[in-house]
Amino acid sequence: MSEDNHTKGTRWIWKIFWILLIITTVEVAFGIVKPAFLLGEPLGTSWLNIFFIVLTLVKAYYIVSFFMHLGHERKNMKLTIYLPALILIPYLTFIVLVEGAYLFG
């Protein structure tokens, strides 16, 4: 294997590493600082929690797509895996947040 092929083979890993690192750094920074503009409460939780949920789903997409090699599958296979997750996770999160706010609010 030539050096050029080796570089191309690992470049995508480093790219995904840096994307995941940046997302994680943003999550940690927002978790420490807790900006006031993200503390409003729609749907029984703060915008900050919704922000964390969205960033976590983005990280999960990158991990599943690239490190579990789903990104190279056919479109039908991707939809079989992604669609239930994209429908179920937000639905279950909504139920937990709304019912939790009702129960403890």
N, C-alpha and C positions, 0 to 999 in steps of 0.2 A: 504494500500500500504506500503510495507516495505521500509526501508531506502535505501537498495541496488537498488530496482527498481526505486526509486526516483532519485538516483544518475545517473543511466543509462539513465533515461529519460531526464535529463538536461545536461548531458555531451556533447551531440552533439550541443546543443545550444551554450554552452561556446566555443566549438571548432570553430564553424562558427563565433562567435563573435570575437575571437582572430584573425582568418584569415582575416576577414573584417577590423579589426583594424589595422593590419600590412599593408595591401594593402593601406588603407587610409593614414596611416603615411608615407609610401613610396611616395605616390602621393603628399602629402603636402610638404615633405622634398624636393622632386625634383622640385616642383613648386616654393619653396623659393630659393633654391640654383641655379637652372637652369644650370646644367653642360654643359660646352662648347662642349663636344663630342656629345651631343644630339641636338645641334642647327643647324646641316646641314639640307638642304631642298630638300628631294626627294618628288615627287608628289605634289609640291606646298605648303608644310607645313614642320615644323621641325620634327625631330625624337622624340622630346619631346612631341609634340602633339599626334603623333602616339602611343607613350608609354602610355600617359594618356588614349587614346581611348581604347587600349587593356586592361589596368588595370580596366577601367570602365566596359568593357564587362565581365571581370572575376568576378567583384563584382556583376554584374547583374545576372550572372549565379548562383552564390551562393545564392543570395536572392530568385530568382525564384525557384531554385531546392529544397532548404531546407525550407525556411519560407513560400513559397506558396505551399509546399508539392508536387511539380512536380517530385522530385527525386524518389518517391516511385510509380510512375505510370508505366504502361507497356511501352515497347520500342516504339511502334507505336504512342502512345500519346505524348511521349517526342519528337519524330521526328516531329510530327505535329506542335508542339510549337517552338522547337529550330531551325529547318531548315529554315523556312522563316526569322526568326530573324538573323540567321547566314549568310544568303545570302543578305537580304535587308539592314541591318545596315551597313556592310562594303561597299556595293555598293553605298548607299546614301551618306555615309561619303566621299567616293572617289569623287563622283560627286560634292559635296559641296566644297571640298578642291581644286580640279582641276579647276573648274569653278570660284571659288572665287579668286584663284591665277591669272587666266586669266583676270578676270574682273578688279582686282586692281593691277595687275602686269604690 
